[in-house]
Amino acid sequence: MASSMDVLQWLDALSAGQSAVLVAVGAGLLGLIVAFCLSGRGSSGERQKEEETRTAEVENVSSAEEGDEKKTEPQKKQWKVKNTGKPKKTVLPSHPLLAADFKGHTGAVLSLDFDSTGKYLVSCSEDRTIRLWYMKTLEEKEHKYSRKNVELDHATHIKFSPDGTAVLTFLSVANALQVFKIAKQKGSLTVSEPTIDFPKVDSSTVISMGIASTGKFVMTCTSTAFTIWTLRGEVLATVETKQTPNSCAIVSPCGKFIACSGFTPDVKIWEVEFSKGGDFHQVSRAMELKGHSAAVVSLSFNGDSQRMATASKDGTWKFWNTDVRYRLSEDPKLLTTGEIPETGSTAVAVAPDSRVVAISVDTSLFIFSSSSGDMMEKLVDVHGDVVSCLCWDPTSQYLVSAGDSDRHIRVWHNHSGRRVHLSEMKAELPKANSDAMKVDYIYLLKRLF
């Protein structure tokens, strides 16, 4: 009897344990079922939202298409203009010396040049256009220009031909020189179709380009060498400068010299020699400018090639007399040294009459007296981006600068040069025996004030 009771108690306990296990398992299964239902509901809710979103997008597209069909033609053009992604107009500060602001380019301005008369300024840009600006409209509200599109390419360098009947360009994609003729239409000059295609330079990028005023040769310079071409695209000579990488190369206004700077602190100058009959003879080393303690980044000749200005990474600019007997090994003479007031991307341009030197540093311009080295003008942040071009008109009346991506070409009065000229005339006035000099002095006073 006792043993049967023990068995019954054991069975009761076992039954209770199984019930507890079953309850626990059931609870667990119930929890899994609830979670699965909730998860299914959530995913179905997400799918429902996605379907609603797709439906709304389809409806929006349909309504947009219906709206487009109902739009008039002007409305469609307006919609397109809003979505072209054109760069916003840059508003630059005014300045008392500002003579004009040439606006029209929609890309970075890469190169500028004046014709020999100073009546026309030509520019090229990343916007694949060449523009010919009329300086006679300088004081007018609207500045006249003619425009030429460059198909599937853009010019990085541009120069007027000596006679002003064409412009020479270097095209980025083609990696070659190309000549565009300038035609006269209805009393105005326009840039017409290209006339001469040069062969490709090489795989290197051209950093500088120039054309001799004599019309005898064209120069292109890469990081390692410069090449002399005929105006028909034939190579006359290639010269390794041995100052790699080159930073700048220019052709002198007289058409005799090529000056080049690179990683060394010295500037090397070569003479391009022709026979009396006009045949090319050779390129020979003429002279060197020695005096900087770091690489020279920019060079500039004056109008008669007898003076030069250089700007260096050593923080100085120098003014030189290059009218020396170089064939007798006479070195150029250093005339003036000045301090560059700031550090940054630097370019130098000496006025054709040699009285002042202009230096750009990033977005600012500085004008110095070439004789004393004193700063005469300081134009701070007058461009919205680094100055990409700096040049003078042939008369030394105007300095022209272009900002890289601000797309502005700005023309500045050269009051500094007039003041220097005035001081020179004042010093000579007591010695003057003619009334002509006195008249010139009074005229200059009126223009300055």
C-alpha positions in Angstrom: 0.0 0.0 0.0 2.8 2.3 0.9 4.6 1.5 -2.3 1.4 2.2 -4.4 1.0 5.6 -2.7 4.6 6.4 -3.6 4.0 5.6 -7.2 0.9 7.8 -7.3 2.8 10.7 -5.7 5.6 10.2 -8.3 3.1 10.2 -11.1 1.4 13.4 -9.7 4.7 15.1 -9.5 5.7 14.0 -13.0 2.4 15.3 -14.3 2.8 18.6 -12.6 6.3 19.0 -14.1 5.1 18.1 -17.5 2.4 20.7 -17.2 4.9 23.4 -16.2 7.1 22.5 -19.1 4.1 22.5 -21.5 3.0 25.9 -20.1 6.5 27.3 -20.6 6.8 25.9 -24.1 3.3 27.2 -24.9 4.2 30.7 -23.6 7.3 30.7 -25.7 5.5 29.6 -28.8 2.8 32.2 -28.2 5.4 34.9 -27.9 7.0 33.9 -31.2 3.7 33.9 -32.9 2.9 37.4 -31.6 6.3 38.7 -32.7 6.0 37.2 -36.1 2.5 38.7 -36.6 3.8 42.1 -35.5 6.8 41.8 -37.8 4.6 40.8 -40.7 2.3 43.7 -40.0 5.3 46.1 -39.9 6.8 44.8 -43.2 3.4 44.9 -44.9 3.0 48.4 -43.6 6.4 49.4 -45.1 5.5 47.7 -48.4 2.2 49.6 -48.3 4.1 52.9 -47.8 6.5 52.1 -50.6 3.6 51.3 -52.9 1.9 54.6 -51.9 5.2 56.4 -52.6 5.5 54.8 -56.0 1.9 55.7 -56.8 2.5 59.3 -55.7 5.6 59.5 -57.9 3.8 58.1 -60.9 1.0 60.5 -60.3 3.4 63.4 -60.0 5.2 62.5 -63.2 1.9 62.2 -65.0 0.7 65.5 -63.7 4.1 67.1 -64.6 3.8 65.7 -68.1 0.2 66.9 -68.4 1.4 70.3 -67.0 4.2 70.5 -69.6 1.7 69.9 -72.4 -0.4 72.7 -71.0 2.6 75.1 -70.6 3.2 77.7 -73.2 6.6 77.9 -75.0 7.9 80.8 -72.8 7.1 78.9 -69.7 9.1 75.9 -70.9 12.1 78.1 -71.6 11.8 79.6 -68.2 11.8 76.1 -66.6 14.9 75.2 -68.6 16.8 78.4 -67.5 16.1 77.6 -63.9 17.7 74.2 -64.2 20.8 75.0 -66.3 23.1 75.2 -63.3 24.8 78.4 -64.6 27.3 80.0 -62.2 25.9 82.8 -60.1 27.1 86.3 -61.0 30.0 87.5 -59.0 29.7 91.0 -57.5 33.1 92.6 -57.1 33.9 95.8 -55.1 34.3 99.0 -57.0 37.4 101.2 -56.7 38.3 104.8 -57.7 40.9 103.5 -60.2 38.5 101.1 -61.9 37.9 102.3 -65.5 35.7 99.4 -66.7 34.5 95.9 -65.9 34.3 93.7 -68.9 31.7 91.0 -68.2 30.4 88.3 -70.5 32.6 85.2 -70.0 30.8 82.3 -68.2 34.0 80.4 -67.4 37.5 81.2 -66.0 39.4 83.8 -68.0 42.7 82.2 -69.0 44.6 84.7 -71.2 44.5 88.3 -72.4 46.4 90.3 -75.0 46.2 93.8 -76.6 46.8 94.5 -80.3 49.7 96.8 -81.1 47.4 99.9 -81.3 45.7 99.3 -77.9 42.3 99.6 -79.5 41.3 95.9 -79.0 41.7 93.5 -76.2 41.3 89.8 -76.9 40.5 87.2 -74.2 39.9 83.4 -74.0 38.1 81.4 -71.4 37.1 77.9 -70.3 33.6 78.7 -71.6 35.0 77.8 -75.1 34.8 81.3 -76.4 37.2 84.0 -77.7 36.0 87.6 -77.2 37.3 90.7 -78.9 36.7 93.8 -76.7 36.5 97.3 -78.1 38.5 99.7 -75.9 36.7 102.7 -77.5 33.6 101.7 -75.5 35.6 101.7 -72.2 33.6 104.7 -70.8 30.2 103.5 -72.0 27.7 101.6 -69.9 27.7 98.7 -72.3 31.1 97.4 -73.5 31.0 96.2 -77.1 32.7 92.9 -78.0 32.5 90.2 -80.7 32.4 86.6 -79.8 33.8 83.4 -81.4 32.9 79.9 -80.2 35.6 77.3 -80.1 33.9 74.0 -80.9 34.6 71.0 -78.6 37.7 72.8 -77.1 38.9 75.9 -75.3 42.0 78.1 -75.7 44.4 78.4 -72.8 46.7 81.1 -74.3 46.0 83.8 -76.9 48.1 86.4 -78.7 47.5 89.0 -81.4 49.5 88.7 -84.6 51.9 91.6 -85.1 49.7 93.1 -87.8 46.5 92.6 -85.8 44.8 90.5 -88.6 44.7 87.3 -86.6 44.9 85.8 -83.1 47.1 82.8 -82.3 45.7 80.4 -79.7 46.7 77.2 -78.0 43.9 74.7 -77.7 43.7 72.5 -74.6 42.1 69.3 -76.0 43.8 69.4 -79.4 47.1 70.2 -77.7 48.0 72.3 -80.7 48.3 75.9 -81.9 45.5 77.3 -84.1 45.2 80.7 -85.9 41.9 82.5 -86.1 41.5 85.2 -88.7 40.1 88.6 -87.7 37.7 90.0 -90.3 36.1 93.4 -90.7 32.3 93.4 -90.9 30.2 96.6 -91.0 33.1 98.7 -89.7 33.9 96.4 -86.7 36.4 93.6 -86.2 35.2 90.1 -85.6 37.0 86.8 -85.0 36.3 84.4 -87.9 37.0 80.8 -88.6 40.4 79.2 -87.9 42.8 79.3 -90.8 46.0 77.5 -89.8 46.3 74.3 -87.7 49.7 73.5 -86.2 50.8 69.9 -85.4 50.4 68.7 -81.9 53.1 70.1 -79.5 53.7 66.9 -77.5 52.3 65.2 -74.5 53.4 68.0 -72.2 51.2 71.0 -71.3 52.1 74.4 -72.7 52.7 76.8 -69.9 53.6 79.9 -72.0 53.1 81.1 -75.6 54.4 84.1 -77.5 54.8 85.6 -81.0 57.6 87.8 -82.2 56.7 91.3 -83.2 58.7 90.8 -86.4 56.4 87.9 -87.4 59.3 85.6 -87.9 58.5 83.0 -85.2 56.1 81.7 -82.6 57.3 80.3 -79.2 55.7 77.6 -77.0 57.1 76.5 -73.7 56.5 73.4 -71.7 57.8 72.3 -68.3 61.1 71.1 -69.9 61.8 73.0 -73.1 60.6 75.8 -75.5 60.0 75.3 -79.2 60.4 77.9 -82.0 57.9 77.6 -84.9 57.3 79.4 -88.1 54.0 81.0 -88.6 53.0 78.1 -90.9 53.5 75.5 -88.1 57.0 74.2 -89.0 59.4 73.6 -86.1 62.6 75.6 -86.3 64.3 74.6 -83.0 63.6 73.0 -79.6 65.7 74.1 -76.6 66.0 72.2 -73.4 66.2 74.9 -70.7 67.8 72.6 -68.0 65.8 74.3 -65.3 62.9 71.9 -65.1 60.2 72.6 -64.3 59.9 75.8 -66.2 57.5 78.3 -64.7 57.3 81.1 -67.3 58.6 82.1 -70.7 58.1 85.2 -72.7 59.1 86.7 -76.1 60.6 90.2 -75.9 58.6 93.0 -77.7 61.5 93.6 -80.1 61.2 90.0 -81.3 64.8 89.1 -80.6 64.8 87.4 -77.2 63.2 84.6 -75.2 63.4 84.7 -71.4 62.6 81.7 -69.3 62.5 81.0 -65.6 62.2 77.7 -63.7 63.2 76.1 -60.4 66.5 78.0 -60.3 66.8 81.6 -59.0 68.3 82.7 -62.3 66.5 83.8 -65.4 68.0 82.7 -68.7 67.7 84.7 -71.9 68.2 83.4 -75.4 68.6 85.3 -78.7 66.7 83.9 -81.7 69.0 84.7 -84.7 68.1 85.1 -88.3 70.2 85.9 -91.3 70.0 89.1 -93.2 67.9 87.3 -95.8 65.4 86.4 -93.1 66.3 82.7 -92.8 66.5 81.1 -89.3 70.0 80.7 -88.1 70.1 79.5 -84.5 69.0 80.0 -80.9 71.9 81.1 -78.6 72.3 82.0 -75.0 72.5 85.8 -74.6 72.5 86.6 -70.8 71.2 85.8 -67.4 69.5 87.7 -64.6 71.2 86.8 -61.3 70.2 88.1 -57.9 67.1 86.3 -56.6 67.6 83.6 -53.9 64.6 81.4 -54.9 62.7 80.4 -58.0 61.4 83.2 -60.3 57.7 82.7 -60.9 56.9 85.6 -63.3 58.7 87.8 -65.9 57.9 90.9 -67.9 59.6 93.1 -70.5 58.9 96.8 -71.0 57.9 98.2 -74.4 61.3 98.5 -76.0 62.8 95.3 -74.4 65.5 97.4 -72.5 64.0 96.7 -69.1 62.7 93.7 -67.3 60.8 93.0 -64.1 60.9 89.7 -62.2 59.0 88.3 -59.2 60.4 85.5 -57.1 59.4 83.1 -54.3 62.0 84.8 -52.2 59.4 87.6 -51.6 61.0 90.3 -53.7 60.6 91.8 -57.2 63.4 93.2 -59.2 63.8 95.7 -62.0 66.6 95.2 -64.5 68.4 97.0 -67.3 68.8 94.5 -70.1 70.2 97.1 -72.6 73.7 95.7 -72.3 76.5 94.5 -74.6 75.7 90.8 -74.0 77.8 89.6 -76.9 80.8 91.0 -74.9 79.6 89.0 -71.9 78.2 92.1 -70.1 75.6 91.2 -67.6 72.2 92.9 -67.1 72.2 95.5 -64.3 70.0 95.4 -61.3 68.2 98.8 -60.9 65.6 98.3 -58.2 64.6 95.7 -55.6 61.2 95.8 -53.8 59.3 93.7 -51.3 56.3 91.8 -52.3 53.8 92.6 -49.5 52.0 89.3 -49.4 52.5 85.6 -50.2 50.5 83.7 -52.7 50.0 83.2 -56.4 52.1 86.0 -57.9 52.5 87.7 -61.3 54.4 90.7 -62.5 53.9 93.2 -65.3 56.0 96.2 -66.0 54.4 99.1 -67.8 55.5 99.6 -71.4 56.9 103.1 -70.5 58.8 101.4 -67.6 57.6 103.9 -64.9 55.7 101.5 -62.7 55.6 97.8 -62.0 52.3 96.0 -61.3 52.3 92.8 -59.1 49.3 90.6 -58.4 49.2 88.4 -55.3 46.1 86.1 -55.2 43.1 88.5 -55.4 45.0 91.8 -54.8 47.0 94.2 -57.0 50.0 96.4 -56.0 51.6 99.2 -58.0 55.3 100.2 -57.4 57.6 102.9 -58.7 60.2 101.1 -60.8 62.8 103.7 -59.9 62.4 103.9 -56.1 60.6 100.6 -55.3 58.0 102.4 -53.3 54.4 101.1 -53.3 52.1 103.6 -54.9 48.8 101.8 -55.0 47.3 98.9 -53.0 44.1 97.4 -54.4 43.0 94.7 -51.9 40.7 91.9 -52.9 39.5 93.5 -56.1 38.9 90.0 -57.6 36.8 87.1 -56.4 39.5 84.6 -57.3 43.2 84.4 -57.9 44.3 86.8 -60.7 44.9 84.6 -63.8 46.0 87.4 -66.2 47.9 90.7 -65.8 48.8 93.0 -68.7 49.2 96.6 -69.8 47.9 98.3 -72.8 50.6 99.6 -75.2 50.1 103.2 -74.1 50.6 102.5 -70.4 47.3 104.2 -69.6 45.5 101.0 -68.4 46.4 97.9 -66.4 44.1 94.9 -67.1 43.6 92.0 -64.8 41.3 88.9 -64.9 40.2 86.8 -62.0 40.2 83.0 -62.6 36.7 81.8 -61.8 35.2 85.2 -61.0 35.0 85.6 -64.8 35.6 89.4 -64.7 38.1 91.4 -66.8 38.9 94.6 -64.9 40.5 97.7 -66.5 42.4 100.1 -64.1 43.6 103.7 -64.6 47.3 104.1 -64.3 47.4 107.1 -62.1 50.6 105.9 -60.5 52.4 106.1 -63.8 51.0 109.6 -64.4 52.3 110.7 -61.0 55.7 109.4 -61.8 55.7 111.1 -65.2 54.6 114.3 -63.5 57.5 114.1 -61.0 59.9 113.6 -63.9 58.6 116.5 -65.8 58.6 118.7 -62.7 62.2 118.0 -62.2 63.0 118.8 -65.8 60.7 121.8 -66.0 63.3 124.4 -64.8 65.6 123.3 -67.6 63.0 123.5 -70.3 63.6 126.1 -73.0 60.4 125.4 -75.0 56.8 126.0 -74.2 55.8 122.5 -75.5 57.1 120.8 -72.3 55.2 123.3 -70.1 52.0 122.6 -72.1 52.5 118.8 -71.7 53.0 119.3 -68.0 49.8 121.3 -67.6 47.9 118.7 -69.7 49.2 115.9 -67.5 48.1 117.8 -64.4 44.6 118.1 -65.8 44.4 114.4 -66.6 45.6 113.4 -63.2 43.4 115.7 -61.2 
